[in-house]
């Protein structure tokens, strides 16, 4: 067992649970309902408030505010939570809010994410594993970001939008509709401009699957019928698990329309 290291100037309120090996730097404030896992490090001037759980070995850099109440005028002080996974890197001036009663009550962040300086994760967002938000990217309330998503710097994701696994959003982009898995979105108002081929290759996806994904993208772009009808036909015809993942995403529940291929 390794005792936590807490700087004398830090204020850790009674009731906070501090895991083995935690390091809490100068002028941090940890609220009474916070739970810090093993090896969590708060660099300095970090605020962790509300009913917030932070997973093992996560590092939070100066001037981040984690677990504050939502920026939602409908919030009336109900009991809600923020749950952050393991081994995240949360850089300077990041804000992550707890949930709302109407949105399920929990904001969740997965494991192994990188949240660069100035990012925002709003109430009730569900963020997967290995997600990267580049500097000053903002994710609005109720969004879903699946595993391995990258959101470019100065980009914004509209409330209720879903971004499928492995998709990439370019810098200075506003995303107002759902993004298919492995999609590439860019331009100021967010256009689905292809597939995240670089990410697929880095992941080691086979050439046959990449070829199937390219063919699927062309069918979604140019096939007959409505977008959902094209997706259903893809599901009937494909043998690729990656293409079937896109089909399932398109046919799943959503409160938004889709960004469709041009």
Buried (B, 14 or more C-beta within 10 A) or exposed (E): EEEBEBBEEBEBEEEBEBBEBBBBBBBBBBBEBBBBBBBBBBBBBBBBBBBBBBBBBBBBBBBBBBBBBBEBEEBEEEEBBBBBBBBBBBBBBBBBBBBBBBBBBBBBBBBBBBBBBBBBBBBBBBBBBBBBBBBBBBBBBBBBBBBBBBBBBBBBBBBBBBBBBBBBBBBBBBBBBBBBBBBBBBEEEBBBBBBBBEBBEEEEBEEEBBEBBEBBBEBBBEBEEEBEEBBBBBBEEBEBEBBBBBBEBBEEEBEBEBBBBE
